[in-house]
Each structure stands twice: as structure tokens, then as C-alpha cells.
Amino acid sequence: MTLNEFIKKFDTPNSIVLLEGKRNVLDVDKEKLTALGRLLASKTSRMIFRSGNAEGSDQLFSDGVIAVDNKRLQVITPYSGHRQKTNRAYDTISLDDINIAAEPEVVYQSKSNKKTEKLVNQFVSGDRNRNTIKAAYIIRDTIKAIGAGKIKPATFGIFYDDLDNPMSGGTGHTMNICELNNIPIIDQKIWFEWLKK
């Protein structure tokens, strides 16, 4: 998919594009993430960009979008106040504002991450401690993709992945949830090419 094909298909009202990835970004790639955020925000006018507000990829992509238009950046956080000092999004939604127990599909799909399945159950039942907070990140990642309540599902996902260990960790969970729900995704093998124009 070329940049022009992506813009033509996805720069539409109600289009929500995930911009996210690994916390660890290679030094040689950091500017590329910010450049992509800037490029997409400047070449489009209708799509909204969604982030999880994590360090690394999420922050770098968001910095690029914010440099052009912070009103098109939406952040979904695992709890209120998450990385508040670095969050300059126009729209921030915390899991604290969502009744997770009333979102059975979110819970079901979050439990597809077998490492945190029991923690998701504990978190949903109201158990909050330093272990169950791990579940909040996975639930947040699920909601970023499929939505919940008034949060619309994503229409496309752009990721910075660890190409030596692809689709692992929280980023891998989000990518898997996208694929399970027929949300198209790409990683830097494709979008690095977009920056060469």
C-alpha cells in the first residue's frame, strides 16, 4: 500500500488510525516515527489518530501529529493521570471512565492474551494492585482496536514493531486484536517507504 492509496481510502470522516508500537525504538528510527506523524497529520484532514500514550513509539508518533494538529490526537490510557505531563492530546479517555464489566467483548478479547488472562478477570472484578495493573494495559490495548461504549473501533493500524521479535508483548496483542477484527495493519516495512517520497 502506498501513502497515496492509504490517504485516499482512509482520510474519511470517522476514520481512526492507530499510531503506536514498541517502547524501545532504535535511535536511527526515532525521527522517522515523528516524521510519519507529521506527514500524516499534514497530508490528511479527517482521520483521527489514536495512541496509548506509552513511552517510545506512541510518544514519537504523537509528537509528530501534535506538531501539526493536536485536535486530531486521541489517547486512551490505562488509568487517570497516566503520563499526564507528556500527554498533549486533545481527547484523552481513561479506563477509569469506562465500565469494563459492561463490555463483555472487550473482556473476552483481552483474555486472548494468555499471560494476563487471570489478571484481566481480577481487574474486571475490581481487584486493583500492582499485578492487576498489567491487565489494565492489555484492556487498554484491546479498546484502542475494537472500541468500547462511545469509543469507536479503529479503522487502520500503523505500528512500529520489533522486527526481530515481531508481534510480541502489548504491541503484538494490539496487532493480533486488529487482525482478529479485520482491522488492516502495517508496520515499518511498509511505512518507512512512505517517508522516501
TIDREN-965027 format. One record per residue: residue number from 0; residue in one letter; x, y, z of N, C-alpha, C in turn. Coordinates in Angstrom, 3 decimals. Atoms other than C-alpha are relative to their C-alpha. Layout:
TIDREN-965027
<site NUM; "a"; <X; Y; Z>; <X; Y; Z>; <X; Y; Z>>;
...
***
This chain:
TIDREN-965027
<site 0; "m"; <0.842; -1.186; 0.000>; <0.000; 0.000; 0.000>; <0.882; 1.242; 0.000>>;
<site 1; "t"; <-0.749; -1.253; 0.055>; <1.376; 3.399; -0.974>; <-0.648; 1.026; 0.924>>;
<site 2; "l"; <0.542; -1.081; -0.831>; <0.895; 6.579; 1.058>; <-1.258; 0.573; -0.647>>;
<site 3; "n"; <1.169; -0.576; 0.681>; <-1.500; 7.968; -1.565>; <-1.203; -0.932; 0.055>>;
<site 4; "e"; <1.097; 0.969; -0.098>; <-3.559; 4.765; -1.554>; <-0.599; 0.008; 1.408>>;
<site 5; "f"; <0.466; -0.037; -1.392>; <-3.751; 4.883; 2.245>; <-0.857; 1.245; 0.246>>;
<site 6; "i"; <0.729; -1.251; -0.226>; <-4.847; 8.533; 2.276>; <-1.344; -0.032; -0.725>>;
<site 7; "k"; <1.240; 0.028; 0.791>; <-7.420; 8.020; -0.476>; <-1.059; -0.874; 0.672>>;
<site 8; "k"; <0.948; 0.940; -0.590>; <-9.006; 5.078; 1.343>; <-0.414; 0.369; 1.426>>;
<site 9; "f"; <0.263; -0.150; -1.427>; <-8.770; 6.193; 4.977>; <-0.142; 1.439; 0.500>>;
<site 10; "d"; <0.218; -1.374; -0.479>; <-8.893; 10.018; 5.109>; <-1.474; 0.358; -0.182>>;
<site 11; "t"; <1.444; -0.173; 0.077>; <-12.634; 9.941; 5.681>; <-0.540; 0.346; 1.385>>;
<site 12; "p"; <0.575; -0.267; -1.316>; <-14.950; 11.128; 8.454>; <-0.121; -1.301; 0.797>>;
<site 13; "n"; <0.088; 1.139; -0.927>; <-14.937; 8.767; 11.458>; <1.109; -1.034; -0.176>>;
<site 14; "s"; <-1.131; 0.906; 0.152>; <-11.681; 7.126; 10.337>; <0.953; 0.188; 1.183>>;
<site 15; "i"; <-0.893; -0.050; -1.163>; <-9.489; 6.262; 13.334>; <1.200; -0.889; -0.282>>;
<site 16; "v"; <-1.241; 0.685; 0.344>; <-5.868; 5.308; 12.736>; <0.874; -0.130; 1.243>>;
<site 17; "l"; <-0.919; 0.241; -1.110>; <-3.754; 3.701; 15.442>; <1.415; 0.345; -0.443>>;
<site 18; "l"; <-1.419; -0.299; 0.221>; <-0.213; 5.102; 15.611>; <0.729; -0.429; 1.261>>;
<site 19; "e"; <-0.604; 0.496; -1.235>; <1.773; 3.038; 18.066>; <0.998; -1.102; -0.257>>;
<site 20; "g"; <-0.965; 1.079; 0.145>; <4.359; 0.413; 18.743>; <0.839; -0.185; 1.244>>;
<site 21; "k"; <-0.899; 0.387; -1.083>; <7.265; -0.697; 20.872>; <0.518; 1.215; 0.781>>;
<site 22; "r"; <-0.606; -1.051; -0.823>; <8.651; 1.318; 23.754>; <1.448; 0.231; -0.425>>;
<site 23; "n"; <-1.396; -0.122; 0.418>; <12.191; 0.590; 22.584>; <0.056; 0.261; -1.503>>;
<site 24; "v"; <-0.122; -0.403; 1.403>; <12.835; 2.446; 19.340>; <1.485; 0.165; -0.312>>;
<site 25; "l"; <-1.403; -0.160; 0.409>; <16.163; 2.175; 17.532>; <0.291; 1.484; -0.212>>;
<site 26; "d"; <-0.361; -1.418; 0.131>; <17.983; 5.519; 17.645>; <-0.116; 0.493; -1.437>>;
<site 27; "v"; <0.037; -0.408; 1.412>; <18.231; 5.571; 13.838>; <-1.432; 0.148; -0.519>>;
<site 28; "d"; <1.393; -0.038; 0.453>; <14.418; 5.215; 13.603>; <-0.831; 1.102; 0.672>>;
<site 29; "k"; <0.831; -0.919; -0.801>; <13.232; 7.781; 16.175>; <-0.583; 1.146; -0.825>>;
<site 30; "e"; <0.482; -1.139; 0.784>; <12.998; 10.733; 13.786>; <-1.028; -0.444; -1.043>>;
<site 31; "k"; <0.958; 0.500; 1.000>; <11.120; 8.549; 11.277>; <-1.411; -0.082; 0.577>>;
<site 32; "l"; <1.320; 0.106; -0.613>; <8.269; 7.990; 13.741>; <-0.651; 1.377; 0.114>>;
<site 33; "t"; <0.516; -1.366; -0.106>; <7.889; 11.706; 14.432>; <-0.333; 0.541; -1.391>>;
<site 34; "a"; <0.234; -0.463; 1.376>; <8.186; 12.411; 10.690>; <-1.288; -0.594; -0.567>>;
<site 35; "l"; <1.233; 0.596; 0.511>; <5.374; 9.948; 9.921>; <-1.224; 0.674; 0.624>>;
<site 36; "g"; <1.113; -0.698; -0.650>; <3.062; 11.556; 12.495>; <-0.251; 1.354; -0.637>>;
<site 37; "r"; <0.106; -1.316; 0.634>; <3.789; 14.962; 10.986>; <-0.545; -0.110; -1.415>>;
<site 38; "l"; <0.404; 0.195; 1.394>; <3.379; 13.716; 7.410>; <-1.486; -0.341; -0.099>>;
<site 39; "l"; <1.407; 0.409; 0.067>; <0.046; 12.005; 8.040>; <-0.937; 1.117; 0.434>>;
<site 40; "a"; <0.864; -1.081; -0.477>; <-1.391; 14.903; 10.023>; <-0.059; 1.155; -0.998>>;
<site 41; "s"; <-0.013; -1.114; 0.952>; <-0.355; 17.403; 7.339>; <-0.629; -0.358; -1.352>>;
<site 42; "k"; <0.536; 0.410; 1.308>; <-1.471; 15.349; 4.303>; <-1.453; -0.454; 0.055>>;
<site 43; "t"; <1.391; 0.424; -0.159>; <-4.876; 14.376; 5.732>; <-0.758; 1.079; 0.758>>;
<site 44; "s"; <0.783; -1.011; -0.719>; <-7.739; 16.373; 7.179>; <-1.113; -0.579; 0.850>>;
<site 45; "r"; <1.164; 0.543; -0.695>; <-10.370; 13.989; 8.516>; <0.315; -1.118; 0.985>>;
<site 46; "m"; <-0.271; 1.122; -0.902>; <-8.753; 10.971; 10.142>; <0.454; 0.480; 1.376>>;
<site 47; "i"; <-0.440; -0.217; -1.377>; <-8.233; 10.886; 13.900>; <1.085; -1.025; 0.289>>;
<site 48; "f"; <-1.095; 0.892; -0.354>; <-5.024; 9.391; 15.274>; <-0.160; -0.412; 1.464>>;
<site 49; "r"; <0.197; 0.528; -1.354>; <-5.245; 7.159; 18.359>; <1.304; -0.604; 0.511>>;
<site 50; "s"; <-1.226; 0.465; -0.636>; <-2.430; 6.378; 20.766>; <-0.309; -0.552; 1.383>>;
<site 51; "g"; <0.129; 0.513; -1.363>; <-1.922; 4.545; 24.049>; <0.820; 0.780; 1.001>>;
<site 52; "n"; <-0.725; -0.909; -0.880>; <0.310; 7.304; 25.462>; <1.206; -0.648; 0.679>>;
<site 53; "a"; <-1.180; 0.648; -0.586>; <3.240; 4.956; 26.145>; <1.271; 0.732; -0.425>>;
<site 54; "e"; <-1.304; -0.524; 0.402>; <6.900; 5.943; 26.040>; <0.399; -0.660; -1.316>>;
<site 55; "g"; <-0.519; 0.596; 1.231>; <8.774; 5.277; 22.834>; <-0.843; 0.326; -1.206>>;
<site 56; "s"; <0.722; -0.183; 1.262>; <6.775; 4.759; 19.643>; <-1.208; 0.915; 0.134>>;
<site 57; "d"; <1.233; -0.784; -0.155>; <3.483; 6.175; 20.932>; <0.337; 1.482; 0.117>>;
<site 58; "q"; <-0.371; -1.399; -0.229>; <5.173; 9.373; 22.124>; <0.568; 0.636; -1.262>>;
<site 59; "l"; <-0.630; -0.556; 1.201>; <7.237; 9.845; 18.960>; <-1.019; 0.253; -1.109>>;
<site 60; "f"; <1.064; -0.207; 0.988>; <4.273; 9.336; 16.616>; <-0.860; 1.209; 0.401>>;
<site 61; "s"; <0.868; -1.078; -0.493>; <2.158; 11.666; 18.786>; <0.661; 1.359; -0.130>>;
<site 62; "d"; <-0.719; -1.273; 0.140>; <4.836; 14.376; 18.792>; <-0.139; 0.542; -1.420>>;
<site 63; "g"; <0.144; -0.425; 1.393>; <4.606; 14.446; 15.004>; <-1.395; 0.511; -0.305>>;
<site 64; "v"; <1.390; -0.435; 0.219>; <0.798; 14.690; 14.969>; <-0.234; 1.343; 0.675>>;
<site 65; "i"; <0.226; -1.219; -0.786>; <0.781; 17.378; 17.682>; <0.658; 1.212; -0.654>>;
<site 66; "a"; <-0.689; -1.109; 0.674>; <3.263; 19.481; 15.703>; <-0.879; 0.619; -1.085>>;
<site 67; "v"; <0.890; -0.475; 1.060>; <0.515; 19.813; 13.073>; <-1.386; 0.347; 0.546>>;
<site 68; "d"; <1.385; -0.213; -0.451>; <-2.847; 19.453; 14.863>; <-0.349; -0.921; 1.171>>;
<site 69; "n"; <0.271; 0.851; -1.164>; <-3.361; 18.202; 18.437>; <-1.483; -0.364; 0.120>>;
<site 70; "k"; <1.434; 0.302; -0.072>; <-7.152; 18.244; 17.921>; <-0.349; -1.319; -0.692>>;
<site 71; "r"; <0.256; 1.267; 0.678>; <-6.799; 15.084; 15.837>; <0.716; -1.165; 0.678>>;
<site 72; "l"; <-0.655; 1.062; -0.755>; <-4.978; 13.084; 18.513>; <-0.868; -0.408; 1.178>>;
<site 73; "q"; <0.762; 0.579; -1.104>; <-6.940; 10.809; 20.841>; <0.894; -1.004; 0.715>>;
<site 74; "v"; <-0.815; 0.897; -0.808>; <-5.255; 8.973; 23.687>; <-0.910; -0.802; 0.915>>;
<site 75; "i"; <0.712; 0.870; -0.941>; <-6.614; 6.002; 25.621>; <1.031; -0.506; 1.000>>;
<site 76; "t"; <-0.969; 0.314; -1.039>; <-4.858; 5.478; 28.938>; <-0.505; -1.121; 0.919>>;
<site 77; "p"; <0.406; 1.099; -0.877>; <-4.842; 2.519; 31.356>; <-0.579; 0.466; 1.337>>;
<site 78; "y"; <0.547; -0.581; -1.232>; <-5.707; 4.828; 34.289>; <0.132; 1.520; -0.081>>;
<site 79; "s"; <-0.030; -1.468; -0.006>; <-6.327; 8.521; 35.015>; <1.386; 0.493; 0.415>>;
<site 80; "g"; <-1.291; -0.593; -0.325>; <-3.177; 10.634; 35.070>; <1.196; -0.710; -0.605>>;
<site 81; "h"; <-1.097; 0.757; 0.618>; <-1.100; 8.114; 33.071>; <0.845; 0.908; -0.887>>;
<site 82; "r"; <-0.964; -0.824; 0.758>; <1.972; 10.018; 31.788>; <-0.610; 1.355; -0.378>>;
<site 83; "q"; <0.742; -1.247; 0.248>; <-0.045; 13.217; 32.124>; <0.893; 1.136; -0.498>>;
<site 84; "k"; <-0.894; -1.104; 0.371>; <2.973; 15.539; 31.762>; <0.366; -0.020; -1.484>>;
<site 85; "t"; <-0.398; 0.093; 1.412>; <3.746; 14.238; 28.266>; <-1.201; -0.117; -0.935>>;
<site 86; "n"; <1.203; 0.183; 0.815>; <0.141; 13.855; 27.073>; <-0.551; 1.354; -0.433>>;
<site 87; "r"; <0.519; -1.266; 0.525>; <-0.813; 16.769; 24.823>; <-1.139; -0.244; -0.992>>;
<site 88; "a"; <1.130; 0.330; 0.885>; <-3.723; 15.043; 23.083>; <-1.199; 0.881; 0.332>>;
<site 89; "y"; <1.225; -0.782; -0.166>; <-6.970; 16.918; 22.592>; <-1.054; -0.808; 0.744>>;
<site 90; "d"; <1.022; 0.879; -0.571>; <-9.059; 13.932; 23.682>; <0.683; -1.161; 0.713>>;
<site 91; "t"; <-0.578; 1.089; -0.779>; <-7.954; 11.600; 26.492>; <-1.113; -0.745; 0.715>>;
<site 92; "i"; <0.988; 0.854; -0.649>; <-10.054; 8.684; 27.714>; <0.765; -1.014; 0.844>>;
<site 93; "s"; <-0.637; 0.933; -0.915>; <-9.021; 6.648; 30.746>; <-0.899; -1.212; 0.210>>;
<site 94; "l"; <0.792; 1.171; -0.348>; <-10.104; 3.106; 31.578>; <-0.855; 0.275; 1.231>>;
<site 95; "d"; <0.781; -0.349; -1.187>; <-11.288; 4.652; 34.849>; <-1.371; 0.567; -0.373>>;
<site 96; "d"; <1.257; -0.588; 0.467>; <-14.052; 6.306; 32.789>; <-0.887; -1.007; -0.736>>;
<site 97; "i"; <0.725; 1.031; 0.756>; <-15.220; 3.015; 31.230>; <-0.411; -1.112; 0.958>>;
<site 98; "n"; <0.464; 1.142; -0.794>; <-17.332; 0.347; 32.907>; <0.394; -1.274; -0.747>>;
<site 99; "i"; <-0.546; 1.156; 0.728>; <-15.209; -2.590; 31.750>; <-0.910; -1.224; 0.144>>;
<site 100; "a"; <0.875; 1.164; -0.223>; <-17.606; -5.139; 33.280>; <-1.204; 0.016; -0.947>>;
<site 101; "a"; <1.124; -0.122; 0.932>; <-20.279; -3.813; 30.896>; <0.450; -0.144; -1.459>>;
<site 102; "e"; <-0.573; 0.158; 1.347>; <-18.014; -4.515; 27.890>; <0.495; -1.442; -0.170>>;
<site 103; "p"; <-0.421; 1.406; 0.033>; <-18.025; -8.338; 27.578>; <0.933; -0.337; -1.169>>;
<site 104; "e"; <-0.870; 0.308; 1.144>; <-16.399; -8.350; 24.127>; <1.429; 0.479; 0.261>>;
<site 105; "v"; <-1.335; -0.498; -0.365>; <-13.505; -6.219; 25.402>; <0.671; -0.972; 0.965>>;
<site 106; "v"; <-0.552; 0.938; -0.985>; <-13.037; -8.580; 28.355>; <0.394; -1.301; -0.696>>;
<site 107; "y"; <-0.256; 1.262; 0.699>; <-13.280; -11.682; 26.136>; <1.263; 0.098; -0.867>>;
<site 108; "q"; <-1.154; -0.117; 0.896>; <-10.761; -10.408; 23.584>; <1.283; 0.318; 0.769>>;
<site 109; "s"; <-1.187; -0.275; -0.827>; <-8.404; -9.100; 26.293>; <0.561; -1.297; 0.564>>;
<site 110; "k"; <-0.446; 1.275; -0.571>; <-8.279; -12.617; 27.723>; <0.641; -0.911; -1.045>>;
<site 111; "s"; <-0.718; 0.772; 1.013>; <-6.930; -13.896; 24.409>; <1.507; 0.090; 0.232>>;
<site 112; "n"; <-1.399; -0.095; -0.416>; <-3.588; -12.716; 25.846>; <0.151; -0.910; 1.222>>;
<site 113; "k"; <0.008; 1.035; -1.047>; <-2.990; -15.876; 27.883>; <0.867; 0.364; 1.204>>;
<site 114; "k"; <-0.869; -0.379; -1.119>; <-0.223; -14.317; 30.002>; <-0.747; 0.811; 1.056>>;
<site 115; "t"; <0.695; -0.880; -0.947>; <-2.662; -11.886; 31.573>; <-1.473; -0.381; 0.192>>;
<site 116; "e"; <1.415; 0.398; -0.074>; <-5.953; -13.835; 31.369>; <-0.550; 0.079; 1.426>>;
<site 117; "k"; <0.485; -0.020; -1.385>; <-6.278; -14.317; 35.153>; <-0.001; 1.415; 0.560>>;
<site 118; "l"; <-0.065; -1.387; -0.477>; <-5.215; -10.732; 35.820>; <-1.162; 0.828; -0.550>>;
<site 119; "v"; <1.156; -0.701; 0.581>; <-7.940; -9.482; 33.453>; <-1.243; -0.304; 0.834>>;
<site 120; "n"; <1.150; 0.371; -0.831>; <-10.532; -11.421; 35.461>; <0.020; 0.743; 1.336>>;
<site 121; "q"; <-0.123; -0.689; -1.292>; <-9.217; -9.940; 38.711>; <-0.268; 1.493; -0.142>>;
<site 122; "f"; <0.171; -1.437; 0.225>; <-9.097; -6.406; 37.288>; <-1.477; 0.341; -0.216>>;
<site 123; "v"; <1.410; -0.245; 0.313>; <-12.651; -6.613; 35.925>; <-0.868; -0.152; 1.251>>;
<site 124; "s"; <0.782; 0.187; -1.229>; <-13.911; -7.855; 39.309>; <0.297; 1.082; 1.038>>;
<site 125; "g"; <-0.248; -1.135; -0.885>; <-12.479; -4.694; 40.903>; <1.266; -0.092; 0.821>>;
<site 126; "d"; <-1.244; 0.169; -0.741>; <-9.201; -6.021; 42.301>; <1.080; 0.877; -0.633>>;
<site 127; "r"; <-1.019; -0.911; 0.518>; <-6.613; -3.244; 41.899>; <1.262; -0.101; 0.854>>;
<site 128; "n"; <-1.295; 0.027; -0.672>; <-2.980; -3.839; 42.810>; <1.095; 0.050; -1.063>>;
<site 129; "r"; <-1.110; -0.164; 0.966>; <0.474; -3.704; 41.222>; <0.049; -1.113; -1.033>>;
<site 130; "n"; <0.050; 1.073; 0.998>; <-0.117; -7.052; 39.475>; <-1.154; 0.189; -0.977>>;
<site 131; "t"; <1.156; -0.112; 0.891>; <-3.610; -6.417; 38.133>; <0.103; 1.214; -0.918>>;
<site 132; "i"; <-0.148; -1.167; 0.885>; <-2.497; -3.061; 36.673>; <0.531; -0.439; -1.373>>;
<site 133; "k"; <-0.466; 0.533; 1.296>; <-0.791; -5.170; 33.966>; <-1.192; -0.291; -0.909>>;
<site 134; "a"; <1.206; 0.274; 0.781>; <-4.292; -6.175; 32.885>; <-0.579; 1.277; -0.590>>;
<site 135; "a"; <0.529; -1.274; 0.502>; <-5.265; -2.520; 32.528>; <0.654; 0.381; -1.325>>;
<site 136; "y"; <-0.704; -0.314; 1.251>; <-2.631; -2.105; 29.806>; <-0.523; -0.858; -1.154>>;
<site 137; "i"; <0.518; 0.898; 1.037>; <-3.906; -5.145; 27.890>; <-1.430; 0.394; -0.385>>;
<site 138; "i"; <1.381; -0.438; 0.274>; <-7.541; -3.998; 28.221>; <0.023; 1.300; -0.797>>;
<site 139; "r"; <-0.154; -1.254; 0.755>; <-6.493; -0.518; 27.063>; <0.376; -0.294; -1.448>>;
<site 140; "d"; <-0.429; 0.350; 1.356>; <-4.764; -2.108; 24.053>; <-1.152; -0.590; -0.818>>;
<site 141; "t"; <1.164; 0.579; 0.686>; <-7.922; -4.062; 23.206>; <-0.976; 1.092; -0.408>>;
<site 142; "i"; <0.943; -1.085; 0.278>; <-10.125; -0.965; 23.452>; <0.511; 0.913; -1.106>>;
<site 143; "k"; <-0.550; -0.831; 1.077>; <-7.758; 1.018; 21.233>; <-0.387; -0.560; -1.362>>;
<site 144; "a"; <0.319; 0.641; 1.278>; <-8.513; -1.506; 18.492>; <-1.501; -0.117; -0.234>>;
<site 145; "i"; <1.411; 0.322; 0.280>; <-12.163; -2.535; 18.936>; <-0.996; 1.004; 0.566>>;
<site 146; "g"; <0.893; -0.985; -0.584>; <-13.551; 0.410; 20.883>; <-0.752; -0.547; 1.204>>;
<site 147; "a"; <0.830; 0.367; -1.155>; <-15.931; 0.373; 23.861>; <-0.935; 1.163; 0.264>>;
<site 148; "g"; <0.947; -1.079; -0.279>; <-19.082; 2.318; 24.636>; <-0.009; 1.006; -1.138>>;
<site 149; "k"; <-0.013; -1.071; 1.015>; <-18.763; 5.654; 22.804>; <1.310; 0.053; -0.784>>;
<site 150; "i"; <-1.289; 0.030; 0.707>; <-15.197; 4.854; 21.705>; <-0.161; -0.872; -1.236>>;
<site 151; "k"; <0.174; 0.732; 1.260>; <-15.350; 3.861; 18.054>; <1.183; -0.925; -0.253>>;
<site 152; "p"; <-1.126; 0.877; 0.340>; <-13.276; 0.957; 16.749>; <0.951; 0.678; -0.983>>;
<site 153; "a"; <-0.983; -0.506; 0.959>; <-10.098; 1.691; 14.830>; <-0.333; -0.511; -1.389>>;
<site 154; "t"; <0.199; 0.419; 1.384>; <-10.212; 1.529; 11.052>; <1.297; -0.479; -0.656>>;
<site 155; "f"; <-1.300; 0.379; 0.570>; <-6.477; 1.023; 10.451>; <1.034; 0.103; 1.113>>;
<site 156; "g"; <-1.070; -0.056; -0.991>; <-3.326; 0.340; 12.486>; <1.360; 0.132; -0.648>>;
<site 157; "i"; <-1.373; -0.207; 0.461>; <0.157; 1.691; 11.817>; <0.906; -0.227; 1.211>>;
<site 158; "f"; <-0.809; 0.415; -1.138>; <2.791; 0.103; 14.032>; <1.492; 0.123; -0.275>>;
<site 159; "y"; <-1.453; 0.167; 0.001>; <6.473; 0.299; 14.844>; <0.242; -1.246; 0.839>>;
<site 160; "d"; <-0.153; 1.283; -0.676>; <7.279; -3.306; 15.709>; <1.476; -0.343; 0.144>>;
<site 161; "d"; <-1.335; 0.569; -0.105>; <10.379; -5.195; 16.804>; <0.084; -1.081; -1.073>>;
<site 162; "l"; <-0.021; 0.926; 1.134>; <11.165; -6.907; 13.523>; <0.789; -1.277; 0.295>>;
<site 163; "d"; <-0.717; 1.217; -0.401>; <13.498; -9.389; 15.285>; <-0.876; -0.910; 0.861>>;
<site 164; "n"; <0.924; 0.762; -0.843>; <10.687; -10.495; 17.619>; <-1.409; 0.552; -0.243>>;
<site 165; "p"; <1.237; -0.681; 0.390>; <7.511; -9.450; 15.768>; <-1.232; -0.459; 0.770>>;
<site 166; "m"; <1.319; 0.240; -0.584>; <4.038; -9.206; 17.251>; <0.084; -0.608; 1.400>>;
<site 167; "s"; <-0.140; 0.465; -1.380>; <5.158; -9.740; 20.843>; <-0.425; 1.112; 0.957>>;
<site 168; "g"; <0.341; -0.975; -1.032>; <4.166; -8.016; 24.096>; <-1.321; 0.701; -0.263>>;
<site 169; "g"; <1.231; -0.777; 0.140>; <1.467; -5.362; 24.289>; <-0.253; 0.432; -1.434>>;
<site 170; "t"; <0.148; -0.381; 1.408>; <2.134; -4.174; 20.741>; <-0.520; -1.182; -0.809>>;
<site 171; "g"; <0.457; 1.209; 0.690>; <1.724; -7.734; 19.491>; <-1.450; -0.306; 0.321>>;
<site 172; "h"; <1.399; 0.218; -0.373>; <-1.527; -8.040; 21.457>; <-0.910; 0.910; -0.829>>;
<site 173; "t"; <0.824; -0.949; 0.772>; <-2.911; -4.910; 19.773>; <-0.063; -0.407; -1.468>>;
<site 174; "m"; <-0.037; 0.430; 1.399>; <-1.811; -6.146; 16.353>; <-0.873; -1.242; -0.204>>;
<site 175; "n"; <0.823; 1.211; 0.093>; <-3.422; -9.538; 16.999>; <-1.485; 0.316; 0.088>>;
<site 176; "i"; <1.409; -0.393; -0.138>; <-6.684; -7.927; 18.129>; <-0.478; 0.655; -1.298>>;
<site 177; "c"; <0.357; -0.604; 1.293>; <-6.678; -5.835; 14.943>; <-0.260; -1.090; -1.038>>;
<site 178; "e"; <0.163; 1.054; 1.000>; <-6.188; -8.925; 12.803>; <-1.253; -0.836; 0.257>>;
<site 179; "l"; <1.204; 0.772; -0.346>; <-8.917; -10.850; 14.678>; <-1.282; 0.719; -0.406>>;
<site 180; "n"; <1.184; -0.807; 0.294>; <-11.318; -7.993; 13.947>; <0.045; 0.641; -1.382>>;
<site 181; "n"; <-0.101; -0.456; 1.402>; <-10.311; -7.442; 10.299>; <0.318; 1.485; -0.121>>;
<site 182; "i"; <-0.501; -1.372; 0.087>; <-8.677; -4.079; 11.019>; <1.371; -0.109; -0.669>>;
<site 183; "p"; <-1.278; 0.145; 0.695>; <-5.865; -3.756; 8.458>; <1.136; 0.674; 0.773>>;
<site 184; "i"; <-1.173; -0.547; -0.680>; <-2.384; -3.153; 9.874>; <1.212; -0.030; -0.922>>;
<site 185; "i"; <-1.313; 0.014; 0.653>; <1.070; -2.287; 8.584>; <1.047; 0.310; 1.057>>;
<site 186; "d"; <-1.098; -0.401; -0.870>; <4.457; -1.952; 10.217>; <1.005; 0.787; -0.835>>;
<site 187; "q"; <-0.967; -0.886; 0.654>; <7.593; -0.011; 9.312>; <0.552; -0.550; -1.303>>;
<site 188; "k"; <-0.459; 0.525; 1.296>; <8.452; -2.385; 6.457>; <-0.730; 0.711; -1.140>>;
<site 189; "i"; <0.776; -0.735; 1.011>; <5.727; -0.510; 4.559>; <0.130; 1.505; 0.186>>;
<site 190; "w"; <0.087; -1.463; -0.121>; <5.522; 2.956; 6.085>; <1.339; 0.720; -0.054>>;
<site 191; "f"; <-1.301; -0.654; 0.229>; <9.283; 3.632; 6.027>; <0.091; 0.476; -1.449>>;
<site 192; "e"; <-0.008; -0.379; 1.417>; <8.784; 3.703; 2.241>; <-0.761; 1.308; -0.240>>;
<site 193; "w"; <0.799; -1.219; 0.170>; <6.183; 6.466; 2.637>; <0.828; 1.257; 0.248>>;
<site 194; "l"; <-0.821; -1.173; -0.355>; <8.867; 8.765; 4.036>; <1.031; 0.332; -1.067>>;
<site 195; "k"; <-1.011; -0.201; 1.037>; <11.067; 8.435; 0.951>; <-0.450; 0.903; -1.127>>;
<site 196; "k"; <0.544; -0.799; 1.110>; <8.787; 10.483; -1.299>; <0.508; 1.430; 0.080>>;
***
